[in-house]
């Protein structure tokens, strides 16, 4: 599954092998097994041999013997605590599939990162329907004899919330009143149409509104601002206020990219919504981070400014 070069891209060779130490070698085997397990290899066997080095009595060669075995398959997927939605509905949302003899469908390979993505997909689904405090934990049960796993999603739904009042505050930004009034009018028109169909609390509504307001401000030569969203809960109702604030002018000087050992820098840069010399704006930073994460190339994406 992994070439030697790939393994030492992930693991720092000097951390484990600078000096001969059994504890460090065993730690390396443990970490390598964990890496295999994250890709579904749960019965991998790893041992090592020690060979004398012909060039020096102070050096030894290590030969690792790896028996990967077969990738583990999903046996069953269970949902615990889902009072609002049936398990069949939740299974249709996730990418991981269980064995279904009646439908003659194959079960998915067990991949830890995919299970985590499934957990986030379920959380997003619940949140778009008003469950703002949803939490989901994952537990696995490994059936060694069959090399299969049962996956359990433990769901705490919480209460369902609904939007009630939507307000905008442009008092703390230096902008023409006619422009701000038009932005508010346009946003309320969109909100009224959306909430008429479904007024369930949905954080995606925030992101969409922030992006629209930002675009309107850019078009009117407003580049240095931030948008805060304030929430007020009243039983199961949520009142929200968008507060637009002036910020100090700052510009992007250099963009430095680290950790892209497998992805060309130009691929990353073309997903960014800003370049060197552009006005620095937190919203554009967030949009760029989201676009990079959506590529699916990277385990994590962090953007820091200094």
N, C-alpha and C positions, 0 to 999 in steps of 0.2 A: 504493500500500500504506500509506503514512504521510501524514497531514496535517501541514502546517507546524507546527501547535500541538503535535502529538505529538513531532515531531522535536526541538523546543526544550524539551520536557519531559525528553527523554533527554539532550540535549547542552546544555551551558552556552554560551549565545550569546556571552557576554563573553569566554570563553576563546579563541574563534576570530575574533571580529569587532569587538573593542573598537577596534582600529586596523587600517588596511588593510595586510595582510601576505600575500604570496603563499604563504609557507610555511605559515601558519596556515590559509589557505583550502584548500590541498592536503591538510593534515592532516584538516580537516573532511570533505573528499571521501572520503579514505581511511577514516575512521571511519564515515561514512554508508554506504559500500559494505560495510563489515564488518557493519553492522547489517542491511542488506539480505541479505547472504549468510547470516546466522544464521536468516533466515526463508525461505531457499531461492532467493533471487534472485542467481544467480552470474554473470550476464552483464549486469548493470545498467551503464549508461553515464551518467556525470555530467560535465557541463562547466558553465562559467559565463560570463556576460557582465558587463561593467562599464558602468554608465550614470552620467552626470553627474547630480548632484542640483541641482535648480533653486533650492533655498533657500540653498545655501552652496557655495563653491568647495572647501571642506575636507571635503566629504562626497561619497561615491559610493554608488550603489545596486548591489547584486549580484543578478543574475538567474540562478538555477540551473536548468539544463535537465536533466531526468532521464528517461532511457529505461529503464524497469524490465526490459523483456523478460519472458520467461515464467519461471515457477518451475521450478527444476531438479527432475528426477525421480530416484528411486533406480533404478539399473540392476541391480546385483548386491550381495548382502551375503555377505561371506566371514568365516569364523571360523578363526583360526589358533591352534593349540596346545591345542585342546579334546580331550584324550585320553579323558576320562570320558564326555562326553555328545556325541551326534551333533549335527551342525549343524542338522538338521531340528528337533530338540528345542529348541535355543537360539533358532531363528527363531520358534518358537511362543510364546516368552516375551516377545519385544520387540514393540513396536507398529509400528515401521517395517517395511514390506513391500517386497520386491523384485518385479520384473516376473516373472510366471509365465504364459507363453503357453499351456501345457497346461491350466491351471486357469482360464484366461481372467480372471485377477485382475489388477487394476491395481496399478502400483507406487505407493508413497507419494511425496508431495512431500518433498524434502530439507529438513529443519529441524534446525539444529545443536542446539538445545535438546532436541529429541526424541531425537536420537541419544545425547546425554548422559544423558537419562533412561533410555534403553534400556541403556546401559552400567551404570548403577546398578542397574537391575532384574536384569541378569545377575549382578552381584556379589552382590546379595541372595539370588538363587536358589542360587548356589554356597555361600554362607555357611550357608544353612539346611540344607545337606547336609554340613556339616563342613569345608568348605574355608576355614578362617579366614584364610589368608594370600593369598587370591585377589587378583589384580590384572589389570586389563584396560586396554589402551590402544587409542585409535581413530586410524585414518588414513583419509583420503579420496583418491580418484583422480577428478579431474574430466575428463569427456570433453566437451570444449567443442563439438565439431561436433554432438553429439547432445543437448547440455545435460542430461546425466545424470551421476550419480556412482556409483562403486563405493565401498562402505564396508567397511573391514577392521577386525575386532575381534581384536586380538592378546591372547591369553589365557595367563596364567601361573597354572596351577591350584594348584600347591603340594601339600602332603600333605593327606590327609583325617584329621580328628580326631574323637574320640569322648569323650563324657562318661563319667567313671568314678565319683568320689566327690563328693557334695554335702553341704556342712556350713553351719551357721548359727552366728553368734556374737552374742549379745545381752548380753554381759558389760559393754559400755561404754555402756549406756543404762539409765536409771532406770525400770524397768518391772516390774510384778508377774511373778514367775516362772511362775505358772500361765498367764498370758496369753502370755508368750513361748514356753512349752512347747507351748501349743495352736497357735500360729502355725507353729512348726517342724513339728509333727505334720501339720498341714493341707498345708503345702508339700511335705513328703516324700511324702505320699500322692499329690499331683498329679505330682511328679517321677517317682515309681516307675511310675506309669501311663503317662506320656509316654515315658520311656526304655525301657520294655518294648516299645513299638511301634517306636521309632527312637531310638537313643542317639547319633546323629550330633551333633556340636557345632553349636549353633545359638544365635547371640546374641539372637534374639528370645525365647528362653526366659528370659534374664536380665531383659529388659524386663517380660515378663509377671509374673515372680515379684516384681520390685521394686514393680510396681503393686499386686499383691495384698497384699504386706506393708505397703505404705504405707496402703492402705485399712483394713487391720486396726488399724494404729497410730492412724489418725485416729479410728476408732470407739471407741478406748480412750483418747481425749483426749491422744494423743501427737502434737504438731504440729512439734516442733523436733528434727529428726533428719536424718541422711544415711545412705545405704546404699552401701557400697563393695563391689565384687565383685573378689575376688582369684583369680587363676588360677595353677595350677601344672601345667606340662607334664611328662609322662613318656612319652617316645617319642611315640606317636600318641594318648595318653590325656590328658584334661584333668580335673584335680580343681579344684572351685570352692568358695569360701567366701563367704557373704554376711555382711558385718560391718556391724552397725547401731550408729550412734554418736549420742550426744547432741550438739546444737549450741546455740549461744547464741540466745535468743529474739530474733527480728526480725519486724517486720510491714511489709506493703506500705504505703507512704505514698502516692505518686502513680504513676500509669501514664501515661507519655507515649508517643505513637505518632508516628513520623516516616516520611516517604517514601511515604505512601499517597496519591499524587496522583490515583489513579483509583478507589480503593476507600474507601467510607464507613467511618468509624471504628467505628460500631456493628457492622458486619460482622466486623471484627477482634476487637472486645471480646467478642462472643458465643462466639468460639472459645476464649477464655481460660478456664482452670479456676480462676482466682483474681480477686479484685477488691481495690480499695483497702480497707485495714483487715484483710485476711486475714493469717494467719501466713505469713511468707516461707519457701518451701520449694523447694529446687533441683529436686526431682522434679516438682512442679507446673509449674515454669518449663519443664522439658524437655518435659513433656506438652503444654503450650500451644504451644511452638515447633513440635512435630511436627504438631499439628492445623492450625496456620497454614500450614505447608509443604504439607500434604496438600490444602489448598484449590486449589492449582495456580495461584493468582493472582499469586504473587510469585516473582521470580528468586531472591532470597535473603531469609532471615529471621534477624535477629540480636536477641537479648535481652540487654541489659546492665543491671547493677544497680550503684548507687553510694550 
